[in-house]
Amino acid sequence: MRPPAPPEPDVAQATKLHTQGSFTITSRKLPISKAGPISAMESRLHIPIPEMIFGDNLVSVVHRPSGWSVSFSAEPALDLVNKTGENMLQVAHAKDWTSSRENSSAVGIREVVRPFDWTYSTSYRGTEVRGRDGKGLEASGKQIPLELLKRRDPILFFDEVMLYESELDDNGISLVSVKLRVMEQRMLLLCRQFMRVDGVLVRVRDTRVYVDFVKDEVIREYTAKEDKFDNVKKNLMMTGLGPDAVTVAMRDSNQIANLLPVVEHQLESIDLVA
């Protein structure tokens, strides 16, 4: 007789809520998705999904008076992965890797081989819901006030939530995670994709959401950076790191991000004052 299945994780217990000013911030962390939800997600997205998918994880920021919100979760991030296979990066084992992933049992994938961006690169900037008045984020020149964020204000709420991760069949890494920290007057959220294909390319795509609780103002900044793998290694060595330290640093997006040239940058903002 099989042992009883472990109980399903309690979503309520895995969810944290924090209220600051007119905003409610939510984070939810649950274990890696199981086979059933994975198969269903693959059928909806029409691509094989990463080995580690946290389909129930969530971060959201809601402005209660207006109903405006922005949220971050795995499925909409993966839905922006290129599904045509155009401009795919190539590595020595890419063909074998793609072949093995195409053997997925998901409906709609096992019958038809669909090329896709196997690095799971995404331009995901969060899922925005406009306010009841129709207002949403719009292109703006407003900058995130970095000097205010450098102040050592007490952190009232902090979390880090993983959305998905793939080791690209030992050819590198591709992951998307969300960090947030809330202070009394402001908060900063960072959704980062870190993608490294060994010997080929390093890519960092950052979405920062800044909230001013006093002004009821939100600024969203998207920055995409990338460079050739060898250039990044060379630049790390120029900082004085030895070979072993460079190898470690190549796995740490925090050490790499500032070395990469910017290839895309956009600013948006919204004033939510009633």
N, C-alpha and C positions, 0 to 999 in steps of 0.2 A: 504494500500500500504506500502510495506517495505521501510524503509529509504535507501538511496543510500549507497552502500558499501564504506568504507573508502578507499582512494587512496592507491595503493601499495607504500611501502617505496621506496624512490629514492636511488638506490644502490650507485650511484656516490656520493651523499651527505653523505652517511654513510661510505664512504671509505676515509681513511687518507693515504697519501703517504709522505714518507720522504726519501730523498736521502743523503747519507753520503759516501764519497769516491766513490768506485766502486760499491756500494750496494744500492739497493732500498728496503725500508722496507714498507710494506703495512699492515694496519689493517682495518677490517670492522666489524661493529656491527649493527645488525638488530634485530627486535623483534622475539619472539618465532615463530617457524614455524607453518603454518596453517595445517588444516586437510588433504588437498590434498597432499602437499609435504611430510607430515608425513606418510601417507599411502603408497606413492610411495617408500619412504626410507625403510619402514618396508618390503615391497615386495622384494627390492633389498638385504637387509641384512638378511631376514628370521628370524628375532627376533623382539619382541615388543621393542619399543625404549623408553627411559626415558620420564617422564612427561614433562620436560622442555628441549626442543631440539632447539638449535639455528643453524639450518642447513645452513644458509647463512653467518654465521660469519667466519672470516678468518684472519689469520696472516701469512705473508710470508716474506721471506728474499731472494732476488735475487741478484746474482753477474752478473752484466750486461755484462762485457767483455766475460765471459766464458759460460753464460747461466745456470750455476749451481744455484739450488735453494732448499730451504726447506720451507714447508708450513704446517700449522696446521688448521684442520677443523674437524667438528663433525663426518661426515660419515665414513671416514677412521679410526678414533679412535674407533668407535663402531664396525667396521668390524673386529677388532681384539679381540672383546669379545668372550669368549669361547662359542661355539654354540652346544656343545655336552652334556653339563650338568655334565661333569666329575668333581669330587672334589668340588661340589657346597657347599657353606656354608649353614648351616641350622639355622633357628630361629623358635620360637614358631609359628609364623604366616606364615611361608614361603610357606606352601602348599596352604593356602587360597589365598595368594598374587599371587603366580604363576598361580593359577586357574583363578583369575580375569583378569590377563594380557593375558592369552591365549584366552580370548574372543575378542581379537582385530579383527577388520573388515578387516584388511589388507589381500590382496590376498596372498594365500599360507600359511597363518597363521591360519585362521579360519578353514581350512579343516584338517590340520595336526598339532597335538600338538608337538611342538619341545622343548625339554629341552634346557636351556641356562643358562649362569652365570647371575643370576638376580641381582648381585651386580654391574654389568657393569664394572668390572675390565678390564683394557686394558694396554697392554705394548706399546702403541703408542708412537713413538718418533719423529713424524713428517713424512711428505711425501717428500722424497728427489728426485729431478730430477738431474741426472748427467749432467755435462757440455758437451759442444759439442765435447770436446776431450775425452769423456768417463770417466773422473776422477770423483770420488765420495768419500764420507767419508770412511775411512779405520781405522781398529783397531790401536790404538796409545797409547803411554805412556804419551802424552802431557797433562798436567794438566791446568785447567782454572786458570789464575793468580788472585787469590782472593785479593791479596794485592793491585793490580791496581784497582780492582772494589771497594775497600774500600775508595779510594780517593774521595774527595768531588768535583768531576768535574761537571760542569753544565750539567743538563739533557736537551737535545735538543728535545727529543721526548719520550713520555711515553704513554702506553695504557694498558688496561686490558680487555680481551675478554673472555666471557664465551662460552663454546662449548656445554656442556650438564650438567644436574643436575637431580638427583632423590632422593626423601626422602625414598626410599625403603619401601613404605607403612608404614611409621612411625617407621621403624625398624632401622633407621640411616640415612646415607647420602652417596651419591656417586656423585662426580662432577669432571669435567675436565675444567680447565681454563688456559689461557695463559697471562702472563705479560711480558712486554718488556720495557727496558729503553735504550736510545741511548745517548751516550756522543760523544765528538768530535773524539776521537781516538778508541773507542771501544763500544760494546753494549752487553747486556746480555738479553737473552730470557729464561723464565721459563715456561714450560708446566707442570702443576701439576695435578695428580689425587689424590684426598683425598677421601678415602672410610672408613666408620665406620659402622660396624654392631653392634648395641648395645648388650652388654653382650657377644660378640663373638670375634671380631677382629678389629684392626685399621690398615690401610694400606696407605702409601704415596708413590707414584711413580713420580719421578721428571726427566724431561728431560731439561737440560740446554744447550743452544746454545750460545757460546761466539764467537763474531766476532771482529777481530783486523783489523780496517780500514787501518792502516798503512802498515801492512804486507800482507793484503788480505788473512788472515788465519782464518779458522773456527775450533772450537773445540766443539764437542757434548759429553755431559756427561749424562749417564742414571744411576739413583740410585733408587733402590726399597727397601723400608723399611716396616716392619710390626711387630706387636706384639699382644698378646692377650689383649682384652679389659680391663680385670681386672689388668693386669700388668701396662698398661698405666695409669690407674687411681691411682694405688699405687705409681707410680713414680712421678706423678703430686703432690700427697699429700706430698711426701718426699721433694718437693721443698718449702714447707711451705704454700701452698694454702689451704684455707678452703673448706668445701664441696661445697658451692655455686660457688666458684671460679673454682673448679675442673670441675663442670658441664659445666660452660661456656667454659673453656679451651678445653674440649673434643670436642667442635664444631669448634675449631680454629686450622687449620693445622699448622699454624706458631708456635704455642705453643707446638705442639705434635711432629713435625717432628724430632727434635733433640733428642727426647727421644727414638725413635724407632731403633732397631738394623737393620743393612744393610743385606739384603738377596741377592742382586745382584748389581753389579757395572760394568759399561763398559765405556770406553773412545774411541772416534774416532776423527779424524781430517782430514783436507784437506788444502793443500797449493794451493791457486788460482792465484798466481802470473803468469802473462802471460809469 
